[in-house]
Amino acid sequence: MDSQQSFITHLLELRDRLLRAVLAWAAAFICLFPFANKLYAVLAQPMLAKLPQGGQMIATEVVTPFFVPVKVAMMTAFLGALPVILYQIWAFIAPGLYAHEKRFILPLVVSSVILFGCGMAFAYFLVFPVVFGFIIGIAPAGVAVMTDIGKYLDFVITMFLAFGITFEVPIVVVALAMMGVVEVAKFKEGRPYVIVGAFVIGAIFTPPDVISQSMLAVPLWLLYELGVLVAGWLVRNKDKAKQAAEEEYRPLSDDEMEAEFDRIEEEQKNSG
């Protein structure tokens, strides 16, 4: 009976947490909805800046001019409400975690969010200008580049996800190393495969030019190396702390116990 009540209590708490997260997202969306067109203009700026004089983007479907900016507002609202959403998730799972698990998971979650945002910023400010400049620059003479706004949004989301996930590589490496799933030495041994895989991923998720592929592959490789360095440092500190704890709480030998008894008897005689 108690277990059933506990299960129902957890379900009710989960419902409340989800409702608060959705309300935070909805509130952010309502605030951003009047600025949906401006948000899309900001998102489209890297493309518009590379179009020839008088160039513009187009909408090939009737409802696209309305729904595409609304989608941008919804995604921006989600990013704005993300701290509240993550807090609700953390508040739900934290009571079931040990203290050392909280110390391990919370920094990873915060770091993963920051790194994902850095990946999106890297794509927007550095990759997009290069990619769009290359694409427009190789267009044949007499061909006007007029991208559909819906297709552009799909491309941008794909790039954001690709670079955001790429910037999560150090988190994955550190987590696997700290949990003991993969040793740091194995990560170092797999470096050549990671480099090849990085360029393969760059070829899949970016336009077919060497510059764009390299702008995804090189950060992926460097972030992997950063993850290996951080993981090695954390594992060494973890081993030192574990060794120190074992030495502190190790059982005394017979000689050490006899010496301790002699010390106690001597103190009692002196105090008497």
C-alpha positions in Angstrom: 0.0 0.0 0.0 2.8 2.4 0.9 4.6 1.7 -2.3 1.5 2.3 -4.3 0.9 5.7 -2.6 4.6 6.6 -3.2 4.2 5.7 -6.9 1.1 7.9 -7.2 2.8 10.7 -5.3 5.7 10.6 -7.8 3.3 10.6 -10.7 1.5 13.7 -9.3 4.8 15.5 -8.8 5.9 14.6 -12.3 2.7 16.0 -13.6 3.2 19.2 -11.7 6.8 19.6 -12.9 5.8 19.0 -16.5 3.0 21.5 -16.2 5.3 24.1 -14.8 7.8 23.5 -17.6 5.1 23.7 -20.3 3.7 26.9 -18.7 7.1 28.5 -18.7 7.6 27.6 -22.4 4.1 28.9 -23.2 4.6 32.2 -21.3 7.9 32.8 -23.2 6.2 32.0 -26.5 3.4 34.4 -25.8 5.9 37.2 -25.0 7.9 36.5 -28.2 5.0 35.9 -30.6 4.7 39.6 -31.5 8.3 39.6 -32.5 8.2 36.4 -34.6 9.0 38.2 -37.9 11.9 40.1 -36.3 13.3 36.9 -34.8 13.2 35.2 -38.2 14.9 38.3 -39.8 17.8 37.9 -37.3 18.0 34.1 -38.1 18.0 34.9 -41.8 20.6 37.7 -41.6 23.7 35.5 -42.4 21.9 34.4 -45.7 20.5 37.8 -46.5 23.9 39.4 -46.0 25.5 37.2 -48.7 22.7 37.7 -51.3 23.5 40.0 -54.3 22.1 43.5 -54.3 18.3 43.3 -54.4 18.3 39.5 -53.6 15.6 38.2 -51.3 14.2 35.0 -49.8 10.9 33.5 -51.0 7.9 31.6 -49.7 6.6 28.9 -52.0 3.6 27.8 -49.9 0.6 29.9 -48.8 0.9 29.4 -45.0 4.7 29.5 -44.9 5.0 33.2 -44.2 3.0 32.7 -41.0 4.1 29.4 -39.7 7.9 29.7 -40.2 8.3 32.8 -38.0 6.0 31.1 -35.5 8.3 28.1 -35.4 11.3 30.4 -34.8 9.5 32.1 -32.0 8.6 28.7 -30.4 12.2 27.5 -30.6 13.5 30.8 -29.2 10.9 30.5 -26.4 12.1 27.0 -25.6 15.7 28.2 -25.3 14.5 31.1 -23.1 12.5 28.8 -20.8 15.3 26.1 -20.7 16.6 27.2 -17.3 13.1 26.7 -15.8 12.6 23.4 -17.7 16.0 22.0 -16.5 15.3 23.1 -13.0 12.0 21.2 -13.0 13.7 18.1 -14.2 16.5 18.5 -11.7 14.0 19.1 -8.8 12.2 15.9 -9.7 15.3 13.6 -9.9 17.6 15.2 -7.3 15.9 13.6 -4.2 16.6 10.2 -5.6 20.3 10.8 -6.1 23.2 10.4 -3.7 25.4 13.4 -2.8 28.3 12.3 -5.0 25.9 11.7 -7.9 24.5 15.3 -7.5 28.1 16.6 -7.5 28.8 14.7 -10.7 25.6 15.2 -12.7 24.7 18.9 -12.0 28.0 20.3 -13.4 27.7 18.0 -16.5 24.1 19.2 -17.2 25.1 22.9 -16.8 28.2 22.4 -18.9 26.3 20.5 -21.6 23.7 23.4 -22.0 26.5 26.0 -22.2 28.4 24.0 -24.7 25.3 23.4 -26.9 24.7 27.1 -26.9 28.3 27.7 -27.9 27.9 25.3 -30.7 24.9 27.1 -32.0 26.7 30.5 -31.7 29.7 29.0 -33.6 27.5 27.9 -36.4 25.6 31.2 -36.6 28.5 33.7 -36.4 31.3 31.7 -38.1 30.0 28.8 -40.2 26.9 30.4 -41.8 28.7 33.3 -43.4 31.3 31.0 -44.9 28.7 28.4 -46.1 26.3 30.9 -47.6 29.1 32.9 -49.2 30.5 29.7 -50.8 27.1 28.6 -52.1 26.1 31.9 -53.6 29.6 32.4 -55.0 29.5 29.2 -57.0 26.0 29.8 -58.5 26.1 29.8 -62.3 25.9 33.0 -64.2 22.2 34.1 -64.7 21.0 32.0 -61.7 19.3 34.0 -59.0 19.7 32.5 -55.6 16.3 32.8 -53.8 16.0 30.4 -50.9 12.6 29.3 -49.6 12.2 30.4 -46.0 10.9 27.0 -44.9 13.9 25.2 -46.5 16.2 27.7 -45.0 14.8 27.1 -41.5 15.2 23.3 -41.9 18.8 23.8 -43.0 19.5 26.1 -40.0 18.0 23.7 -37.5 20.1 20.8 -38.9 23.3 22.9 -38.6 22.4 24.0 -35.1 21.8 20.5 -34.0 25.0 19.2 -35.7 27.2 21.9 -34.1 25.4 21.8 -30.8 25.9 18.0 -30.5 29.5 18.3 -31.7 30.2 20.7 -28.8 28.9 18.0 -26.4 31.8 15.7 -27.2 33.9 16.8 -24.1 30.9 16.0 -21.9 30.5 12.5 -23.3 34.2 11.8 -22.9 34.3 13.0 -19.4 31.2 11.1 -18.4 32.4 7.8 -19.8 35.8 8.2 -18.2 34.4 9.2 -14.8 31.9 6.3 -14.8 34.7 3.9 -15.7 33.1 2.8 -18.9 36.1 3.7 -21.0 39.6 4.3 -19.8 41.4 7.5 -20.7 44.1 5.5 -22.4 41.5 4.0 -24.8 40.4 7.5 -25.7 44.0 8.3 -26.6 44.3 5.1 -28.7 41.2 5.9 -30.6 42.4 9.4 -31.7 43.0 8.4 -35.4 39.5 6.9 -35.7 38.0 10.0 -34.2 39.8 12.3 -36.7 38.5 10.2 -39.6 35.0 10.0 -38.1 35.0 13.8 -37.6 35.5 14.4 -41.3 33.0 11.8 -42.2 30.4 13.6 -40.0 31.4 16.9 -41.5 30.8 15.6 -45.0 27.3 14.3 -44.0 26.0 17.3 -42.1 27.5 20.3 -44.0 27.4 21.4 -47.7 29.8 19.7 -50.0 32.8 22.0 -49.7 36.0 21.4 -47.9 35.8 24.6 -45.8 32.4 23.8 -44.3 33.4 20.2 -43.6 36.6 21.3 -41.9 34.7 23.9 -39.8 32.7 21.0 -38.3 35.4 18.3 -38.3 38.2 20.4 -36.8 36.2 21.6 -33.7 34.9 18.1 -33.2 38.5 16.7 -33.1 39.7 19.6 -30.8 36.8 19.2 -28.5 37.5 15.5 -28.3 41.1 16.3 -27.3 39.8 18.8 -24.7 37.5 16.1 -23.3 40.4 13.7 -23.0 42.6 16.2 -21.2 39.8 17.1 -18.7 38.9 13.5 -18.2 42.5 12.5 -17.5 42.8 15.3 -14.9 39.5 14.4 -13.2 40.3 10.7 -13.1 43.8 11.4 -11.6 42.2 13.6 -8.9 39.5 11.0 -8.3 42.1 8.2 -7.9 44.2 10.4 -5.5 41.1 11.2 -3.4 40.1 7.5 -3.3 43.6 6.5 -2.3 43.7 9.1 0.4 40.4 7.9 1.8 41.5 4.3 1.8 44.7 5.2 3.6 42.7 7.3 6.2 40.3 4.6 6.9 42.4 1.5 6.4 42.5 -1.0 9.4 45.4 -0.8 11.7 48.0 -3.5 11.7 48.8 -5.5 14.9 52.0 -3.4 15.6 50.1 -0.2 15.1 47.3 -1.3 17.4 49.8 -2.3 20.1 51.5 1.0 19.8 48.2 2.8 20.0 47.3 0.9 23.2 50.7 1.7 24.7 50.1 5.4 23.9 46.7 5.4 25.6 48.0 3.6 28.7 50.8 6.2 28.9 48.4 9.0 28.7 46.2 7.5 31.4 49.3 7.1 33.7 50.3 10.7 33.1 46.8 12.0 33.8 46.6 9.8 36.9 
